[in-house]
Amino acid sequence: MRTEFEASTGATWPLNIGQVYTTLSRLERDGLVASGDQDDQGRVVYSITEAGRTEMERWFSTPVAQSDRPRDELVIKLAMAVAAGAEVRPVIQAQRAATMRTLQRLTRTKRASTDGPAQTLVLESMIFQAEAEQRWLDHCEAVLAASPQTQEKQA
């Protein structure tokens, strides 16, 4: 399971195997999966139930709300730096450099990928997010440069 998950996500999201077993137990308790026999390596094989398939289809068809996504630490960090009167430009520059390194790594990984469309979709999503972050950082610099409060501080 770990191998398949990591292949489909380009190994970009580490899988906590302990959490997997906790989740499988919960899914079995709720009737969404059923445990079966053990495989040759002694691991229990699970299968999705009809109720599980229905729940999965419901999950696939439900859009993810913006409010369901975790807080963005970078947004909070920049907002707090501005509110505290800190020098924000170095924060932006450091993030831009880190994001560029991430973008380059993801692009290399995508070029080398042979694991199929699932991995490509994950990698492209991460690439698009990194590109959007770069554009947003450019925007932050422009807004701060035009801000009277920032101009007063630099004077």
C-alpha positions as CSV (number, residue, x, y, z in Angstrom):
1,M,0.0,0.0,0.0
2,R,2.8,2.4,0.9
3,T,4.5,1.7,-2.4
4,E,1.4,2.3,-4.4
5,F,0.5,5.5,-2.5
6,E,4.0,6.9,-2.9
7,A,4.2,6.0,-6.6
8,S,0.9,7.7,-7.2
9,T,1.9,10.9,-5.3
10,G,5.5,11.0,-6.5
11,A,6.6,10.3,-2.9
12,T,5.8,13.9,-2.1
13,W,3.5,13.1,0.8
14,P,5.1,10.8,3.4
15,L,2.7,8.0,4.5
16,N,2.5,7.4,8.2
17,I,1.8,3.7,8.2
18,G,0.6,3.8,11.8
19,Q,-2.1,6.3,10.8
20,V,-3.0,4.0,7.9
21,Y,-3.8,1.1,10.2
22,T,-5.8,3.4,12.5
23,T,-7.8,4.7,9.6
24,L,-8.3,1.1,8.2
25,S,-9.7,0.1,11.6
26,R,-12.0,3.0,11.7
27,L,-13.2,2.3,8.1
28,E,-13.8,-1.3,9.0
29,R,-15.7,-0.3,12.1
30,D,-17.9,1.9,9.9
31,G,-18.5,-0.8,7.4
32,L,-16.6,0.9,4.6
33,V,-13.9,-1.7,4.2
34,A,-13.8,-5.4,5.1
35,S,-10.7,-7.2,6.3
36,G,-9.8,-10.5,4.6
37,D,-7.1,-13.1,4.7
38,Q,-3.4,-12.4,5.1
39,D,-1.1,-12.1,2.1
40,D,2.1,-14.1,1.7
41,Q,3.9,-11.5,3.9
42,G,1.4,-11.8,6.8
43,R,-0.4,-8.5,6.1
44,V,-4.2,-8.3,6.2
45,V,-5.8,-7.6,2.9
46,Y,-8.7,-5.1,3.0
47,S,-11.4,-4.7,0.3
48,I,-13.8,-1.8,-0.1
49,T,-17.5,-2.6,0.6
50,E,-20.5,-1.4,-1.3
51,A,-21.1,1.2,1.4
52,G,-17.4,2.2,1.1
53,R,-17.7,2.5,-2.7
54,T,-20.8,4.7,-2.2
55,E,-18.9,6.9,0.3
56,M,-15.9,7.1,-2.0
57,E,-18.1,8.2,-4.9
58,R,-19.7,10.8,-2.7
59,W,-16.3,12.1,-1.6
60,F,-15.0,12.3,-5.2
61,S,-18.1,14.3,-6.2
62,T,-17.9,16.8,-3.3
63,P,-15.8,19.9,-4.1
64,V,-13.2,20.8,-1.5
65,A,-14.1,24.0,0.2
66,Q,-11.4,26.7,0.7
67,S,-12.3,26.7,4.4
68,D,-11.4,23.0,4.7
69,R,-7.8,23.6,3.7
70,P,-5.2,24.2,6.4
71,R,-4.0,27.7,7.3
72,D,-1.2,28.9,5.1
73,E,1.8,29.5,7.4
74,L,3.5,31.8,4.8
75,V,0.5,34.1,4.7
76,I,0.3,34.3,8.4
77,K,4.1,34.8,8.7
78,L,4.1,37.7,6.2
79,A,1.0,39.3,7.8
80,M,2.6,39.1,11.3
81,A,5.9,40.5,10.0
82,V,4.1,43.5,8.5
83,A,2.0,44.0,11.6
84,A,5.1,43.8,13.8
85,G,6.9,46.3,11.7
86,A,9.6,43.8,10.8
87,E,11.7,44.0,7.7
88,V,9.5,41.9,5.3
89,R,11.6,42.0,2.1
90,P,14.2,39.5,3.4
91,V,11.4,37.2,4.4
92,I,9.9,37.4,0.9
93,Q,13.4,36.9,-0.7
94,A,14.1,33.8,1.4
95,Q,10.8,32.3,0.6
96,R,11.2,33.1,-3.1
97,A,14.5,31.3,-3.1
98,A,13.1,28.3,-1.3
99,T,10.1,28.1,-3.5
100,M,12.3,28.3,-6.6
101,R,14.4,25.3,-5.4
102,T,11.2,23.4,-4.8
103,L,9.9,24.3,-8.2
104,Q,13.1,23.1,-9.8
105,R,13.1,19.8,-7.8
106,L,9.5,19.1,-8.8
107,T,10.1,19.9,-12.4
108,R,13.1,17.4,-12.4
109,T,11.0,14.8,-10.7
110,K,8.2,15.3,-13.2
111,R,10.6,14.9,-16.1
112,A,12.0,11.7,-14.7
113,S,8.5,10.3,-13.8
114,T,7.4,7.1,-15.3
115,D,4.7,6.2,-12.8
116,G,1.7,7.4,-14.9
117,P,-1.0,10.0,-14.8
118,A,-1.8,9.9,-11.0
119,Q,1.8,10.9,-10.2
120,T,1.8,13.5,-13.0
121,L,-1.4,15.1,-11.7
122,V,0.1,15.4,-8.1
123,L,3.4,16.8,-9.4
124,E,1.7,19.3,-11.7
125,S,-0.6,20.5,-8.9
126,M,2.5,21.1,-6.7
127,I,4.3,22.8,-9.6
128,F,1.3,25.1,-10.2
129,Q,1.1,25.9,-6.5
130,A,4.8,26.8,-6.4
131,E,4.4,29.0,-9.5
132,A,1.4,30.7,-7.9
133,E,3.3,31.3,-4.7
134,Q,6.1,33.0,-6.7
135,R,3.5,35.3,-8.4
136,W,2.0,36.0,-5.0
137,L,5.4,36.9,-3.5
138,D,6.0,39.3,-6.4
139,H,2.6,40.8,-5.6
140,C,3.5,41.1,-1.9
141,E,6.6,43.0,-2.8
142,A,4.7,45.4,-5.1
143,V,2.0,46.0,-2.5
144,L,4.5,46.7,0.3
145,A,6.6,49.0,-2.0
146,A,3.4,51.0,-2.7
147,S,2.2,51.1,0.9
148,P,2.6,54.4,2.7
149,Q,3.5,52.6,5.9
150,T,6.3,50.7,4.2
151,Q,7.6,53.9,2.5
152,E,7.7,55.7,5.8
153,K,9.7,52.9,7.4
154,Q,12.2,52.9,4.6
155,A,12.7,56.7,4.8
